[in-house]
Amino acid sequence: MSRATQFLIAAVFLLSTSAAFAEDMKLGYVDMQRALNETEDGRKAKEKLKKDFDQKQKELDEQQNQLKKEIEDLDKKRSLLSPDKVREKEAELRTKLEKVQSTYMRHQQDLSGKEQKETAKIFERMTKIISEIAAAENFSMIVDRSALVFAKPHLDLTNELIRRYNGTAGKAGGGAPTTPPAKQPPKK
């Protein structure tokens, strides 16, 4: 048997096995961000984070307004003050500005940490539910929508994830879903 014939046989074998493999593969996707926003726990976490953000924003706004008033005050009195006093006030204002910037950065880090903490629990439960859906429906792979460029809408499992999460399957301790999972239309 020549090398060309062996190569041809190997190519035909690979193509036929990969086609059979592709036919057995069942794919789906979920929009994790949408699911986070539409689950009960996700909405509660978002409300809690918004309260924290609003409180921190109010504190930051107060500091910024106070600094702005002091800058305007210095600008009004600049011609009346000695150059040394002006430099002293400018240095003081720079220090206050750095403090405001530091407060902003600290708030951003704090809010980011709280968001990660709140959503980590939710995503962990979602992942468990996705695994249950995959096992029950014999999915080969379920990916996050953000990783896709295109997917047919019938492959979207987000509604099922949200329904199960908000139902008994999403509660601590798990449990069977209250209604059977939605059937996927046959592949064409």
Buried (B, 14 or more C-beta within 10 A) or exposed (E): EEEEEEEEEEEEEEEEEEEEEEEEEBBBBBBBBBBBEBBEBBEEBBEEBEEBBEEBEEEBEEBBEEBEEBBEEBEEEEEEEEEEEBEEBEEEBEEBBEEBEEBBEEBEEEBEEBBEEBBEEBBEBBBBBBEBBBEEBEBEEBBEBEEEEEBEEEBBBBBBBBBBBBBEBBEEEBEEBEEEBEEBEEEE
